[in-house]
Amino acid sequence: MPSRRDFVRLTLGTSAAVALGAVAAGAQSPRPATPACGADTAPTPAQTEGPYFKRSSPERASLLEPALTGSRLVVTGLVLGTDCRPVPHALLDFWQADGSGHYDNAGQRLRGHQFTDAEGRYRLETVLPGLYPGRTRHIHVKAQAPGQRVLTTQLYFPGEIMNARDGIFDQTLVVAMADSATARFDFVLQTGGRG
């Protein structure tokens, strides 16, 4: 039976615990962070950019704005090299649909980039994207280690009915959900050599 300390850690510190990769004693994770890093680690798979990428997104870790539709979501994780070492100052550029499945193509709503900290950590505050016609829920990402090639990919959500119907869905790109408002994904980038 979990102690009071475990209960407080789970209910009040979920975001911090996930951001640091900690798992509270007695807690069960639905699955390990993807992709797992080890001796045979492959880089995070690339995916299509799609038609809605815009250059020059604002630098920000929170995409939340007034009157934004969608359930709040925090995505945290690490950017690692294939050697499993954290990648400090890696660029992560995110863009997505709002909770109703609409992209802002006139402005910068639900678009932004950030850099990982000295330990390769990132934290994104956003909303759960809505369903875009013909696609499952997803968040677009460009990830780049300093001086290396850009990886363009997408993040998906577990248990979505549309996952099986989406022609580019990739199970290895599914985030690990700690609860309905907190997700984790660790990116693995090819490092070494110049991009």
N, C-alpha and C positions, 0 to 999 in steps of 0.2 A: 504494500500500500504506500503511495507517495506521501512523503512528509510535507509539513506546512511549507518548508523551504522550497521543496520541489514545486508545490502548487503556486507559490508566489513567483518563482522563476518562470514557470510556464505561462501564467496569466499576465504578468506585468512586464516580463523581459523577453517576450518572444522575438521581437524585432532585433534586439541586441544579441540575443543568443544565436539567432539565425545568421546575423551579419558576421559574427565571429566564428561561425561554424560549430558552435557548441550544441550539444544535445543534452537536455536536462535528464537527470537520472530517472529511469523508469519510463521515459517517453519513448514512443514508437514512431519513427519516421516512416511515411508511406513508402519511400524508396530513397536510396542514397542520391546525393546531388549528382546531376548528370553533366557531362560524362565523368565517371570516376577517373582519378589520376593514378597511374601505376606504371609498371615497367613497359607495358605494351600500349601506352596511351596514344590515341590518335587525336588529331586536332578536331575541334568542333566542326561538323559538316557545314559546308556552304549551301546557301539557298538563294533563290531569285530575289532581286531587289524589289520587284514589283513596280507599278507605275507611279507611286506617290512619293518617292524620295525627293527631298529638297535639300540643296546645299545650304550651308551657313545657318544651321540651327543654333538657337541660343545655348550658352553654357548654363546648365541648371540640372540639379538632381531631383527636383520636384516638377512634374508636369501638371500639377493640380492648379486649376484656375476657377474663379467664381462661375457658377452656372454650368459647370462641366457635368455631363451625364455619365453615369457608370458607377459601379461599386468601387470603393477605394481599394488599392492594391499596392503593396510594397514588395519589390523584387530585390533581393540581395544576393551576393555571391562573391566569387573571386575570379580574377583573370590569371590563368596559369600558363606557363610554357609547357611544351611536351616533356620537359625535364621535371615537371611538377613543381617548379619554383614559381612563386608569385611574380606577376609582371607589374611593377609600379608604373604609374603614370600612363597606363594604357588608355586609349581613347575608346569610349563607347558612345555611339550615336543611336538614339532610339526614336522611332516614329510609329504611330498606331492610329487605329480608328477609335472613336469615342464609344461610350456604352451603347449607343444606337447603331453602331456600324458605319459611321460617317468619318471620312478623313477631312481635315482642314487643308484645302489646297490654296487658299487665299492668304493665310497667315501662318503662324507657328504653333497653333494649339496642338498639344500632345506630340510635340517634337522638341528634342533637346539632346545635348551631348554633355558628357562629364568625363573626368579622368579618374582612374583608380588611385587609391592612396598609396603610401609607401609599402604597404603589405599586399597590394593587389586587390583590395576590396572595393566594391561599389555598392551603392544603395539608390534605388530608383523609386520615387513615389509617383503613382499614376492611378489609372482606373482599369478595371477589367475591360478589355476591348469587346465591343459588340460583334455580332456576326455580320460580316461583309458578304454580299451575294456570291455564292459558290465557294466560300472559304470557311474554314473553322476559325475559332478565336486565335489570334496570333499577335505578336509584337515583333516588328522589324528591328534589326540591330546591325550596325557596322561596328566591328571591333578591330583595333589595331594596336599592336605593341609598338613602342617607339622605334622608328626607322624600318619597320617591317611592312609586309603587304596587308591590305585591308581584307578582313573576312566579312562578307555579307551573309547574314543568316536570319532565321526567324525563331521565336520561342513559342511553344504551344502549351496547352493546359490539359491536365489529365481528366478523363471521364467525359469528354465532349463527344456527343453523338456525331457531330460533323467531322471528327478526326478521321473516321473510316471512309468518308466520302470525299475528302480533300486530296486531290491528286499529288500534292507535294508534301503532305504531312510526313514528318519523320519522328518516330518514337524517341530517338536519342536526343531530340530537342525539346522534350516535355519538361517543364519546370517541376520541381518537387514542392508541393503545397504543404505548409505547416498547419495552416487553417485557411478559411475562405478569403482572408485578406493578406496573407503572407506567403511569398513564394521564394524559392532559391534556385539559382542556376549558376554553375561554374563554367566559364568559357575556357577552352584550351586552345591556345594559339601556337602556330608553328613559329618558333623563334630560332635565331642563329642565322647568320648570313644576312644580306641586305634584301629588302623587298623590292 
